[in-house]
């Protein structure tokens, strides 16, 4: 569905979304969140995750990607300190591209509508139809009915409003990168 999407709005409270992950960060996320899979299965998951990114970074056909990240996703140590620094630098570079927006939802925002977990809203060209995608540990859920999608659109609007501005988010990510550098 991502290949057909005109835009993706993503909220993630725990990790950097797959479309914005570096190879090292993605490998660490897969390894650390799926300890039961084989090395071959992990390699396949990594290959699929990185292949999904091609469209997001394709200069001729990018979709609009707007990501709201909970501050926790920036502080959560995934892999080594070097992996985290590389990931945060990558996140800031991507967020500077015109078709990618990255906002940070700081802890100071308090309780918020995204407390229920990760979700993505995909919209498609020339269509009012869309899909809300919920990624879970053993399966994924796709919500297509307007009545099921509407609460997620409203929730995302609230998350965007509570998140830091784009410049504040870039500065926050840079400051967080410095914290990871000092901890190594």
Secondary structure, DSSP 8 states (H G I E B T S, - for coil): -GGGEEEEEEEESSS--GGG--HHHHHHHHHHH-TTS-HHHHHHHHHHHHHHHHHHH-SSS--EEEEEEEHHHHHS--S-HHHHHHHHHHHHHHHTSTTEEEEEE-GGG-S-GGGG--EEEEEETT-S-EEEEEE-SS-EEEE-SHHHHHHHHHHHHHHHHHS--HHHHHHHHHHHHHHHHHH-
